Amino acid sequence: MTVTYFAALCALTLAAYIIAVRRSSAIANTANGRQRLHSLPTYHGLLAASLVIFPMIAIFALGSPILSHEAATNALSHFPADVQADAMRAGATLRDIRNLAAGQHSGEASDALRAAADSYNSTSTQGAYILLAAGIAAALLGIAIAFRLISPQFRARNHFEKVVNVVLIACAAVAILTTIGIVASVLTETLRFFFDPHIKGRPTVTDFLFGTEWNPQAAMRADQGDIKTAYGFLPLLTGTLLITFIAICVAGPLGLLSAIYLAEYASPKVRAYGKPVLEILAGIPTVVLGFFAALTVAPMIRGFGQYLGLDVASESALAAGLVMGMMIIPFISSLSDDVINAVPQSLRDGSAALGATKSETIRQVVLPAALPGIVSAFMLAISRAIGETMIVVMAAGLAANLTFNPLEAVTTITVQIKTLLVGDQEFDSAKTLAAFALGFVLFFVTLMLNVIALRIVRKYREQYD
Amino acid sequence: MENRAVDLSAIERIEAARTAQITGAARPAKVVAEGVDVYYGAKHALKDVSVDVPDRGVMAFIGPSGCGKSTFLRCINRMNDTIPSCRVTGKITIDDQDIYDPALDVVQLRARVGMVFQKPNPFPKSIFDNVAYGPRIHGLSTNKTELDQIVQMSLQKAGLWEEVKDRLQDSGTSLSGGQQQRLCIARAIAVSPDVILMDEPCSALDPIATAKVETLIDELRSQFCIIIVTHSMQQAARVSQRTAFFHLGTLVEEGPTQLIFTNPKDQRTQDYITGRFG
C-alpha cells in the first residue's frame, strides 16, 4: 500500500509540473503575440510540483502512525482488559497479531488471535485507502491552486525561493533533532540509573563519579549474593586519559612535523604521493590495528620491559596508546597540512624578505597563523582517541586499574560500555543502565573538549586574507 | 643599455646636477645591474637590463603590467629564488658585491635589502612583535630596552608611532590598510637595511593613506636607497628623483624623473606617459 501511495505521489508531482509548465507557456503565447511572464514556466512547474509533493508527504507522515495505532487498538480489543493494560503482554500479543496478519505465525492460533488479526488486516487496508484518497485529494487541490495562480504577474520564481528555504531548514532540522533525541534518550536512561528506585544495586552520583572501584559484573544473580558491585567511574576515566595522553604524545609531534614537511618542504611530487599514503593509514580498520597492537606491539613492549627488568603486563596501556597514536596521525597531519597551506604566501614572503630562514618563518609566522586550525586538528584527534574502542579492547585489557602506570593493563569508558552491553541483557538492570551513564559522561567530556577547542580557535583567530 | 650615458644632453646634465643638489651630493651607484635576464621556464621575462641605482634617493620603475618591473625588483633581494622555475643571468651588485655570488648568504642579503609588498602583509602578531621580528632573528639587540628603542625608532621613522604607541600589544592586523602598510615599512626599517624595495606599496590604499605613505617615502630617501615599482605615473613623479621605464621586458629609458616626464627620448616612453597605451 505504501508503494502505491508513493507511486501516486511521483505521478501526481510530475503531472503538476507538466500541467503548470504547459499552462504558463500557453499564457505566454497568447493569440495577440508573446506575453512576458514574470517567472519562467519552469518555476511555475516547480511551484506546482511542490504544492503536490509536500502536502502528500505530510499526510503520509501524520496518517501512518495514527493508522497503525488505530489498527493495534482495534486488534487488542479482542483480548481481555488485563492484557491491554500490561504493556509487556500487550506488546507480545501485538507481535503475534502482526505475525498472523502477515501469515508468518507459527503454531496454533487461538480464536481471539485470529479475530484480532482479521481486524488488524481490515483496519490497515481501509486506513490505507483512506490515506491514499486523502493524499490524492490534497494533490488535486494543490494542482488546482497552482493552476489558478498562474498568470503573467505571478511571482513563481520568488515563491519557489521560499520553498527552497523551507526544504533547507527541514534538512538541517533532521540533523539537529536527531542529536537532541540521542542526548535526551541517553540523559533519561542516565537519570534512571541514578534515581530510579526499582533498579537494584544502583550507585549514588557521588559513588559513581568519585568511586575508585569498577566492578559491575558481580552479583547479578541471587546465588552470587555476597560479591560487592561497584560502579566507581574513576579507574575508567584515568584509563581513558592515560591512553589518550600516550596516543597524543605519539601522534602530536609525528603528525605536526610530517604536516610541516609535506606543506613546506616536500617537492610537489613527494607531496602528491605522500599525503594520500598517510591518509590511507586513517582508512585501516581499527580492529586490524587492534590485533597489530595485541599480537605485535604488546609482546614487543613486554619483551623490551623484561630486558630492562621491568614488570610489564601483557596487555598494557602503552601498547594501546602507541597504536592508537599511529591511528590518529593522519587526522593531525592531514588537517594541519591543510591549514598550513591556507596561510597566505604573502606572510612567508614578508618574513623571507626580512632575512628569516625557512624554519624561522615556519616557527614564528606560519605556525602561529595556523594555530587555530592546528588546535582543532588536535581536538578532533583527541575526540577520536577517547572514542576509540577496538584497539583498547584488544591491547589494553578489561581490568579497571586505577593507575597512571603505562605498563599496566587499564580499561577505558568505551570498552566498558561495550562490555556492559555485549550479550543478552535485561534492559532495566543497573548494569545495562550504567552503560548509558558512561555514554553520557563520554559525551560530556567530548563536548567540553570541543567547547574548549572552539574557545581557543576564536581567541587566537587572526584575520588574514 | 647603449643609449644610457652615451650622450648626456645639456638639459639632462643640469637636471642631474639639480637632483644631486636635492638629494645631498652626487653619490656613487648603490645597486648596479649589468645585462640581467630573467626566465620563467621558457618565458623570457626580462631582457638584458642594465641600470645604476644611486644611493640615497628614490628610483621609480614604471611601465605597463607584465613589463618586468616587479620581476626586476625581486631580483635585487633574490626573492625570485623562491620560484622554482625562475632563472636569473647577468650581474647585480650592491656596494660592489655580487649578490648572485654562490658564496653569498641570501638570508643576510635580505636583511640588507628590505622589501615592502603590494598588499600590506603584517604578521598575525602584535604591532610590537611585527616590528621586533627582524631585530630578534638577526640578534640586533642585546636586551629588552634596546629592542624597545629599535621598535620605537622604526615606528617613529615610519610615522606610525603617535598612532600606535598606546596599543603596541594590539594585533598588527587590527590596523587600517594604510597603517598596516606603514607598519610593514617600519618592520623593514627595523633591521637597518641599505636598500628598501617597494612593490606598488600604495596600490591597495585609499588616496589619504597613499599621501601619508608618499610623504613617508620622501622623508626616508635621505637615509635609504629606495626603489619603488608603481603603476601610477603621478606617484612616480611625486616621490622619485630618477625613473626607469620598462616595456615588454626591456628597460626602455632611465633618467632623472623630471626629464623622463617632460622630455622623454624614446617614442614608447612618450606614448606611455601621455596615456596612449598601457
Interface residues (C-beta under 8 A of the other chain):
Chain A: P344 S346 L347 D349 G350 S351 A352 A353 L354 G355 A356 T357 E360 Q364 V365 P368 A369 E462 Q463 Y464
Chain B: N77 M79 T82 V107 Q108 L109 R110 A111 R112 G114 M115 F117 K119 N121 P122 F123 P124 K125 Y133 G134 I137 H138 S171 T173 C184 R187 A188 V191
